[in-house]
Amino acid sequence: MPSAELVQELDQEIVGLDQLEIPRRERRPWTGRVWDAAWPKLAAVLLVLLGWQLVVWSGWKPTYVLPPPSEVLGTLFDEVGTVSFWKAVGITMRRAAIGFAAAVVVGTVVGLAVAQSSILRRAAGSLITGLQSMPSIVWFPFAILLFQISEAAIFFVVVLGAAPAVANGLISGIDHIEPILLRAGKMLGAKGPTAWRHVVLPAALPGYLAGLKQGWAFAWRSLMAGELLVIIAAQPSIGVRLTFARELADAARLQAMMIVVLVIGIIIDGLFFGTIERTVRRNRGLLLP
């Protein structure tokens, strides 16, 4: 039987051999990493602004219909400095958070049920995909008929828009689990709820995250459509400000609000979902630390 010193020496050698398989990359200063991540985005923004300005200079549309970037950005900066703007952002984000959270719960429950039951899969699998493909605007007449002009109508459509994508993402993630993982878990004694907790759900996580990202996109689009159609008194959301800008023919303010909608969507996707996705990939050895 080998001595403790020999075992420790062998362990050290194995650790050294394992390090040979890890790609080496020098740790750069944080300023360099931030610049590497930021400059492609800044370049894309500059190209868009340049193209926008060229279209304005071409005279394709009068400036009261298509104002130049400088006018729109000036209006945007003025908006950001007002209390009413941040109140509108708060109302919209509250609706988005509540609606998306409910959609995640509903989509997860439905996805788990369909993934575990072949009967439910045959009965509801294509229905979930059909609901996902329906434009959210189609649901609003029915939602208004059910709930009148109210928060409930917007909430109803947001959940219907996002939940099918979450469910499909979870179902797809479970369907693409490698059988060897399930067999290994079974050999180690993982059965029933234990197998789902420690084997199935962790293995399905990438597909589930993809469904969450897609669900957020559907929820955000549904919410914007709802705020344009369902205007509630004393609830001056971003959609309401968009509607008022259109009715007043204020093209600069209209486009400023469109930029706000775009930026919020990008921030949520990049900071929230992007961070989660990078963390999962790093923990699975698919991304260098």
Residue pairs with C-beta under 8 A, 6 or more apart in sequence:
2 10
23 288
25 288
49 69
52 68
52 69
53 68
53 69
55 66
56 63
56 66
56 67
56 68
56 69
60 66
63 71
64 249
64 251
65 251
66 251
67 251
67 252
67 255
71 252
72 252
72 255
72 256
72 259
73 256
74 252
75 252
75 253
75 256
76 256
76 259
76 260
79 85
79 253
79 256
79 257
79 260
84 236
85 241
87 236
88 236
88 237
88 238
88 240
88 241
89 238
89 260
89 264
91 235
91 236
91 237
91 238
92 223
92 227
92 237
92 238
92 239
92 264
93 264
95 151
95 154
95 155
95 158
95 223
95 227
95 237
96 158
96 219
96 220
96 223
98 155
99 154
99 155
99 158
99 159
99 162
99 219
99 222
99 223
100 158
100 162
100 215
100 216
100 219
102 155
102 158
102 159
103 158
103 159
103 161
103 162
103 163
103 166
103 215
103 219
104 162
104 163
104 166
104 212
104 215
106 159
106 163
106 166
106 167
107 162
107 163
107 164
107 165
107 166
107 167
107 169
107 170
107 211
107 215
108 166
108 167
108 170
110 124
110 128
110 163
110 167
111 166
111 167
111 168
111 169
111 170
111 171
111 174
111 211
112 170
113 120
114 120
114 121
114 124
114 125
114 128
114 167
114 171
115 121
115 170
115 171
115 174
115 175
121 171
125 171
128 164
128 167
128 168
128 171
129 164
129 168
131 160
131 164
132 164
132 165
132 168
132 218
136 157
136 160
136 161
136 218
136 221
136 222
136 225
136 226
137 225
137 229
139 156
139 157
139 160
139 161
139 222
140 153
140 157
140 225
140 226
140 229
140 230
143 152
143 153
143 154
143 156
143 157
143 226
143 230
144 153
144 229
144 230
146 152
146 153
146 156
147 153
147 156
149 230
149 231
149 232
150 230
150 232
151 232
151 235
153 226
153 230
154 223
154 226
154 227
154 230
157 222
157 225
157 226
158 219
158 222
158 223
158 226
160 222
161 218
161 219
161 221
161 222
162 215
162 216
162 218
162 219
162 222
163 215
164 218
165 211
165 214
165 215
165 217
165 218
166 208
166 211
166 212
166 214
166 215
167 211
168 211
169 207
169 208
169 209
169 210
169 211
169 212
169 214
169 215
170 204
170 207
170 208
170 211
172 207
172 210
172 211
173 203
173 204
173 205
173 206
173 207
173 208
173 210
173 211
174 200
174 204
174 207
176 204
176 207
177 200
177 203
177 204
178 203
181 199
181 203
182 195
182 199
182 200
184 199
185 195
185 198
185 199
186 195
190 198
190 199
201 208
205 280
206 280
209 273
209 276
209 277
209 280
212 273
213 269
213 273
213 277
216 268
216 269
216 273
217 265
217 269
220 264
220 265
220 268
223 239
224 238
224 239
224 261
226 239
227 237
227 238
227 239
227 240
227 242
227 243
228 239
228 242
228 243
231 239
231 240
231 243
238 257
238 260
238 261
241 253
241 257
242 254
242 257
242 258
242 261
245 251
245 253
245 254
245 257
246 254
278 287
281 287
282 288
282 289
